[in-house]
Amino acid sequence: MNAYEIEQVEKQVKGDYRLPLGYQAWADIEHKAREQRARASAQAFTKFFAGVLAKVTGFAQQVRSTAADCTNARLRHDH
């Protein structure tokens, strides 16, 4: 190859990289983006409900503890 041919090949290679993506490439990108979004949504959903469950469990334990304290106080009450 001479210098002119090499230059033409380099221009063609550079031009190929600037061409828009084909349908299949866009479909792959879209599919990966949807998977990542679904995964992130599931993680957020899981974290949210894990926090809610922890709050409810803590509240229930506090109610049980208060009820037990009240019961003990009534049983120890001397008249």
C-alpha positions, 0 to 999 in steps of 0.5 A: 500500500502506498501512503494515499491508500493508507490515508484513505483506509484511516479516513474510512475507519475514522468515519465508521466510528462516527456513523450512528449505531445500527438497530441491533446496537441500539436495541442492546443498549436499551435492553441493558438500560432497562435491566439496570433500571429494573435492578435499581428499582428492585434494590430501592424497593427492597431497602424501603420495605426493609426500613419499614419492617424495621420501624414496625418491628421496633414499634411493636417491641416498644408496645410489648415492653410498655404493656409488660411494664404496665402489667408488672406495675399493676401486679406489684401495686399494694393496697 
